[in-house]
Amino acid sequence: MAKKNIAAAFAVLAAALYAVNIPFSKLLLNNIGPTMMAALLYLGAGIGLMLYSLIFRVLGNTSVNEPITKKELPYTAAMILLDIAAPILLMLGIRSTNSANVSLLNNFEIAATSVIALIFFKEVISKRLWTAIILVTAASVMLSFEGKGSLSFNAGSLFVIGACICWGFENNCTRKLSSKSSVEITTIKGCFSGLGSLIIALAIGERPPSAIYIPAVLLLGFVAYGLSINFYIKAQKDLGAAKTSAYYSISPFLGVAFSMLMLKERPDTMFYIAMAVMIAATVLMVKDTIALQHTHIHTHIHTHEHRHGDMVHTHPHSHSHSHTHVHSYEEKEHTHEHSLEELPNHDHDHSQLLWGKQ
């Protein structure tokens, strides 16, 4: 139980660390260009995790992972390019609209990821998840208007939605690399995407910020992206993907709270309506994720009938009539994919369910 509590704390910590990204970025964007900001955030994550990994190797805590093969290079390249575009769009969005809006709009990434998985990778979407996607999209549209009766779109919100779509594609590319080291993949993302964004920033005339701001942005990138991902991975090991994502789903709402506390933002009525819709959508997505998979321990006991006359034996039998055998197999842990509403009649106690990885 203590292990599970620590894992839950890691999941909540991962959500909180990512949530601080938006209000702190909003403050730093007053002195740094959006493309340069995106570059430094990702470089902070990549360099920080590289040092983190090096420290663990020195301490002797290493793990063996499969290397990236030539077959996976297209997905790796696409992941890097999308991770150049997405944070730049996010920074443009943060600079152009209030950070509470941006925090809520981050939920659109889940909808984008699911629809892209359906269209391009032929994955199945449940009715519950379709409902959540429609709700997230509706709330995102609400947040995309300027408010106060205006029918004009909020450019900042559109930038954030664009970032979420890029990350939706990127999530599906990263899924193809799921057998590799998560720390290694995040390091690759951070270093190469950060360098790409840095080249673009310099090419369009954005200058590096004053030396006093560079360590602050690199540290924010390491904490909000690097450490957040690392703690998320740690939580998954003991909680499984479903429960970890359930805890992590609080991140956008923590972002809203941090934005209101740090930046004294006071959103309009439309924001609170959209937030209520987002909460409903998040509850549906969490339920769908948890219902999809669970791992449990049970004993299979079944019978089957056969005629010995139909089988080849090396010893004689004095009878040829039909009969049944009962086989009892040892307890094993395995993962089923089915909804909790339609569980087969296995002999096990659902109060002791262990949620499995996605």
N, C-alpha and C positions, 0 to 999 in steps of 0.2 A: 504493500500500500504506500509506503514512504517513497518507493521508486516512482510510482505513478503520480504522486503529488509533486515530486521534483520535476517530472516530465511536463506536468500541467503548468507548473511555474515557468518552465522554459518556453512553452507555447505562448503563454500570456506575455512574457518578456519579449519574445520575438515580435508579437503584434504591437506592443508599446514602442519598441525601438524603431519599427518602421513608421509608426504614426507620428513620431517627432520630426520626421523628414520634411513634411510639408510646411509647418509653421516656421521651422528654422531656415528652410530654403527661402521662404517668403522674405524673411529678414535679411538674409545674405544677398538676395537678388538686388537689393538697393545699391550694392557696391560691385556686383559681378554680373557680366553678361550671361544670358540664359544658356548659350551653347558652351561657354567656358565653365559655367557652373555644373552642367551635366557631365562634362569631361572630368572635372576634379572629383565629383562624387563617385563616379565609377572607378577612377584611378585609386581613390581612397579605399574602396571595397576590394579591388584587385590586389593592390600592394599590401593592404592590411591582412588579407587572408593568406597571402604568400608568406608573410612573416609569421603569422599564426601557425601555418602548416610547418614551417621551418623549426619553430620552437618545439612543436610536438615531436618532430623527427629527432631533434637533439635529445629530447627526454626519452626517446625510445618507443613512443606511442605511434606506431605506423600501421597502416593497413594496405593490403594489396588490392588494386583495382584494375579493371581491364583498360588498356590504352585505347584512345580514339583511333579507329581504323579509317582507311580510305573511303569506305562505304558511307561513313558518318560525316565526312568532311563537308558535303553540301549543307547538311543541317547545322553544322558548327558555324559555317560561314554566314548562313541566313540568320542564325541566332545573334552573331556579332553585329551584323548590319542593322537588324531590328532593334538591338540594344543601343545602337547609336541614335536612331531616329526617335525611339520612345522617350528617353529622358529629356531630349531637347524639346520635344513637344510638351512634355509635362512641365518643364521649367517655364516655357512660354505661357502655358496655362496658369501656373501659379502666379506669374507676374501680372497677368491680365484679369484675374478674378479673385474673389476672396478664398482663403485657404480652406474654410469650412466646406464650400462647394466642391473644391478639388478632392478633399478627403472622401466625401460621399460618392463622387463620381468614380473613384477608384473601383467601386463595386462593378462598374460596367466591364472591367477586365474579365470577370468570371463569365458574364454573358457572351462576350466576344470569343473567349477561349472555347466555350461549349459549341457555339454555332460554327466556328471554324473547324473544330474537331468533327462535327457532323458533315459539313460540306466537303472538306478536303481529305479527311481521314476515316470517313464512314463510321464514326462512332454513334452509338445509340443515345438518344436523349429521352429521359422519362417524362411523363406528363407533369409531374411535380416540378421538374427542372424547367420545362417549357413555361410553366406558370411563373416561376421565379424570373426567368429571362425577360418575359413580357413586362413584369413589374419593375425590374431594374431599368429596362429601356424606357418605360413610361416616366419613372422618376428622373432619369437622366435628361429626358426631353424637358421636363419641368425646370430642372436646374440650368438648362441651356438658354432660357429666356432671360432678358434683362430684368424682368419684374416690373412692378408698379404699373401694370396694365400695358406694358410695351410688348409688341409682337416681334421685336428685333432679337436676333440671336446674340448670346453672350460669346464673343470670340474666344475668351479664355476657356470656357467650358468645352467648346468645340475642339480646342487644342488638346484638352485632357482626354476627351473621347477618342481622338486620333491616337494618343499615346496608348490608351487601353487596347485599341484594335491592334496596334503594333505588338504590344505585349501578349495579346491573344495569339497571334501568329508565332511569336517567340516561344510561348509556353508549349505549343504543339511541336515546335522544332526541338526544344529542350527535352521533351518527353521521349524523343527518339534516342536520347543519350542517357536515359535513366539508369543504365547499368554501370555508368562511370562514376567516379568520385564526385560527389556534389560540391565539395570544397574546390576541387580542381576545375570543375566546370564554371563555378562562380569566379574563380581567379582568372580564367580565360576571358569570361564575359567582361569582368572589370577592367583588366589591363588592355585588351584589344579594343573594346568599345570605347573606353576612356581615351585611348590614343587617337582613335578615329574621330571622336568628337573634338579633341584638342586640335587636330589638323584642320577640321572644318571651322572651328572658332577663330583660329589664326588667319585662315584664308578669307573669312568674311570681315576681318578687321577688328575682332574683339581682342582686347589686350588682356594679358594676365593681370589679376587683381594685385593690390598691394600685398606685400609679403605677410602682413599681419593676418590676412584673411585666408591664405592658402592652407595653413595647418588646420584651421577651423573647418573648412570645407572637406578636406581629406579625412579628418576625424569623423565628421558627420556621415560621409560616405561609408567609412568602415563600420560605424555603429548602426546606421539605418539600413544599409544594404548587406554588408559583410557579416557582422555579428548577428543580425536579425535572421539571416538565412541559416547561419550555423546553429543558432538556438532552435530554430524550426526543425532542422535535421535531427538534433539531439532529442527533441520531444517525440518525433516520429518513431524513434527506435523503441520506445516503451509504450507509447499511446496508440501507434498506428496512424495512418494518414487521415482517416476519417475524423477521429476525435481531435487530432492536431489542427486540422482545418476548421473544425467547429470552434475551438478556442481562438484561432487566428482571425476568425470572422469579425471579432470585435475591433480590429485595427482601424477601419474607416471611422467608426464612432469615437474611438479614442482620439483620432486625428481631429475630429470636430471639437471635442472637449479641449484638447491642447490649443487649438486655434483660437477658441473663444477666451481661454485663460491668458494666453501669451499675447495675442494680438488685439484683444478686446473687441472682437468682431461680433456684430449683432445682425444676423441674417434676417430676411423678411419672412412673411407668412408662408410663401411658396416653398421656402427651404424646409420648414418644419413639416409641411405636407409631404414633400419628397422624402424626407427622412423617415416618416412613418411608413411610406411605401417600401423604402429600402430595408427597413427592419423586417417587414413582412416577407420580403423576398429573401433576405438573409436566413430567416428561420426556415423557409422552405428549402433553401439550398443545403443548409446544415442537415435537415431531416433526410433529404435525398442522399446526401453523401454517406450518412451513417447507415441508412437502410440498404444501400447498395452492397456493402460487404461486411462480413464479420467472420471472425475466426473462432472456432470453438472446439472443445475436446469432447469426443463421445465414442461409444462402442457400437460398431455395426454388428447386428445379429440377424442373419437371414437364412432362409432355407432354399434348396433347389432340388429338383427331382430329375433323375436320369435312370436309364436302364443299363445294367451292366452288360447286356448283350450288344449294346451299341458302342462299347469301348474296347480298346485293345489292352489286354492285361498279360502279365507274365506269370500269373498264378491262377489256379482254377477256382471257379465258384460253383456251388451246388444249387444255386437258385438264379432265376432270371426275371423275377417279378420286380415291379417298380417300388422304390422306396425313397425316402428323403434323408438328407444329411443336414445337421445344424452346424454352422461354422461360427466361431466367435473370434474376431480379430482383436489384436491388441489396440489399446487406445492410441490414437494419433491425432495431431493437430493439423488442420488444413483449412483452406479458405473457400467459402462458397460465395457466389454472386447471386443474390436474390433479395427481394424486399422482405422486410420483417413481417409484412402482412401475409406473405405467401410461403412461410417456412414449411419445409417438409416435416413429417412426423418423426423426427429423430429423438433418440433417448438422451436428452440432455437438459440441463437447467439453464434457462436464459438469464437468470439473475447473475450468472457467472460469465457472461459473454466477454470475450476479448476482441476488440475491434481490430480488423486486419488492415493491411496496407492496400492502397488502391492499386 
